[in-house]
Amino acid sequence: MTPVRTCAGCGRKTAQAELQRFHASGGELAAGAGPGRGVYTCRRLQCFERAHANRAFARTLRATVRVDLSLGRLYT
């Protein structure tokens, strides 16, 4: 059975493989698999920007994280 995750930007539930994963690394948001909690967004820049604007990354990761907006390049 395929794991299902929720997009932090739009709230859509879908297969984990269809989403972009982020994790906290040294107080910064980092893309890809990593240790600890993860947060997912759809593979659309709009979802990434909405998650950032609504502070969904910090809330889901349960940690204060600095979001580098250059991570938006993952969506082009």
C-alpha positions as a printed Julia matrix, in Angstrom:
76×3 Matrix{Float64}:
  0.0    0.0     0.0
  1.32   3.45   -0.96
  1.81   5.94    1.9
 -0.48   8.98    1.69
  0.66  12.44    2.81
 -0.98  15.87    2.97
  0.28  18.98    1.17
  1.13  21.75    3.66
  0.08  24.35    1.09
 -3.3   23.25   -0.24
 -4.24  20.38    2.07
 -4.64  17.84   -0.76
 -3.98  14.23    0.24
 -2.06  12.16   -2.29
  0.62   9.48   -2.65
  3.88  10.33   -0.94
  5.83   9.8    -4.18
  3.91  12.64   -5.88
  4.91  15.25   -3.27
  8.11  17.19   -2.49
  9.48  16.42    0.99
 11.23  18.92    3.26
 12.86  18.53    6.67
 14.59  20.76    9.22
 18.37  20.81    9.14
 20.21  23.11   11.52
 17.26  25.49   11.84
 16.76  25.75    8.08
 14.29  24.11    5.74
 16.03  21.53    3.55
 14.64  19.61    0.59
 14.59  15.83    0.33
 14.73  12.98    2.76
 16.36  13.61    6.09
 16.17  12.71    9.74
 13.15  13.52   11.87
  9.8   14.96   10.92
  9.0   15.83    7.34
  6.61  18.2     5.66
  5.29  17.81    2.12
  4.01  20.09   -0.63
  2.53  19.39   -4.04
  5.0   19.84   -6.86
  3.62  23.33   -7.55
  5.33  26.59   -6.62
  1.97  27.98   -5.48
  1.72  25.33   -2.74
  5.27  26.02   -1.55
  4.58  29.76   -1.36
  1.27  29.23    0.46
  2.89  26.89    3.01
  5.58  29.51    3.64
  3.08  32.38    3.97
  0.92  30.41    6.43
  3.95  29.24    8.48
  2.95  25.64    7.76
  6.58  24.44    7.56
  7.39  25.48   11.14
  4.02  24.29   12.46
  4.27  20.85   10.86
  7.94  20.36   11.75
  7.29  21.63   15.29
 10.42  23.75   15.07
 11.43  27.25   14.04
 12.92  27.01   10.56
 14.28  29.63    8.18
 12.78  29.17    4.73
 15.14  30.08    1.89
 12.89  31.18   -0.96
 15.49  29.89   -3.45
 14.02  26.44   -2.68
 11.33  27.54   -5.12
 13.72  26.52   -7.9
 12.72  22.9    -7.2
  9.38  23.6    -8.83
 10.54  24.83  -12.23
